[in-house]
Amino acid sequence: MVQQGVDLYGVGQILGHKMPRMTQRYAHLSRDYVASAVGKLDGIMGAMLPAAS
């Protein structure tokens, strides 16, 4: 579900986890998903930095 855009809080609620730690334990993300997240972070950080002269 996380790889389809559902956040960990939502997944935990749907699955009935009482503690967020339980949801985190079973959240296995593919390398492609993690790479995509890093790419988004790179875009955000790049937009915050001044352009190189």
C-alpha positions as a Markdown table, in Angstrom:
| # | Residue | x | y | z |
|---|---|---|---|---|
| 1 | Met | 0.0 | 0.0 | 0.0 |
| 2 | Val | 2.9 | 2.4 | 0.8 |
| 3 | Gln | 4.3 | 1.9 | -2.7 |
| 4 | Gln | 0.8 | 2.9 | -4.1 |
| 5 | Gly | 0.9 | 6.2 | -2.1 |
| 6 | Val | -0.7 | 5.3 | 1.2 |
| 7 | Asp | 1.3 | 6.7 | 4.1 |
| 8 | Leu | 2.5 | 4.5 | 7.0 |
| 9 | Tyr | -0.1 | 6.0 | 9.4 |
| 10 | Gly | -2.9 | 5.0 | 7.0 |
| 11 | Val | -1.5 | 1.5 | 6.6 |
| 12 | Gly | -1.3 | 1.0 | 10.3 |
| 13 | Gln | -4.9 | 2.2 | 10.8 |
| 14 | Ile | -6.2 | -0.1 | 8.1 |
| 15 | Leu | -4.3 | -3.1 | 9.4 |
| 16 | Gly | -5.3 | -2.4 | 13.0 |
| 17 | His | -1.7 | -1.9 | 14.4 |
| 18 | Lys | -1.8 | -0.3 | 17.8 |
| 19 | Met | 1.8 | 0.9 | 17.5 |
| 20 | Pro | 3.5 | 2.6 | 14.5 |
| 21 | Arg | 6.6 | 0.5 | 15.2 |
| 22 | Met | 4.6 | -2.6 | 14.1 |
| 23 | Thr | 3.7 | -1.0 | 10.7 |
| 24 | Gln | 7.4 | 0.1 | 10.2 |
| 25 | Arg | 8.6 | -3.5 | 10.9 |
| 26 | Tyr | 6.6 | -4.9 | 8.0 |
| 27 | Ala | 7.0 | -2.0 | 5.5 |
| 28 | His | 9.4 | -3.3 | 2.9 |
| 29 | Leu | 10.0 | -0.8 | 0.1 |
| 30 | Ser | 11.4 | -1.7 | -3.3 |
| 31 | Arg | 14.7 | -0.1 | -4.4 |
| 32 | Asp | 12.8 | 1.7 | -7.2 |
| 33 | Tyr | 10.4 | 3.2 | -4.7 |
| 34 | Val | 13.3 | 4.4 | -2.5 |
| 35 | Ala | 15.1 | 5.8 | -5.5 |
| 36 | Ser | 12.0 | 7.7 | -6.5 |
| 37 | Ala | 11.7 | 9.2 | -3.0 |
| 38 | Val | 15.4 | 10.2 | -3.2 |
| 39 | Gly | 14.8 | 11.8 | -6.5 |
| 40 | Lys | 11.9 | 13.9 | -5.1 |
| 41 | Leu | 14.1 | 15.0 | -2.2 |
| 42 | Asp | 16.8 | 16.0 | -4.7 |
| 43 | Gly | 14.3 | 18.1 | -6.6 |
| 44 | Ile | 13.1 | 19.8 | -3.4 |
| 45 | Met | 16.6 | 20.5 | -2.1 |
| 46 | Gly | 17.8 | 21.7 | -5.5 |
| 47 | Ala | 14.9 | 24.2 | -5.7 |
| 48 | Met | 16.0 | 25.6 | -2.3 |
| 49 | Leu | 19.6 | 26.2 | -3.2 |
| 50 | Pro | 20.7 | 29.2 | -5.1 |
| 51 | Ala | 21.7 | 28.6 | -8.7 |
| 52 | Ala | 25.4 | 28.2 | -9.4 |
| 53 | Ser | 27.0 | 31.0 | -11.3 |
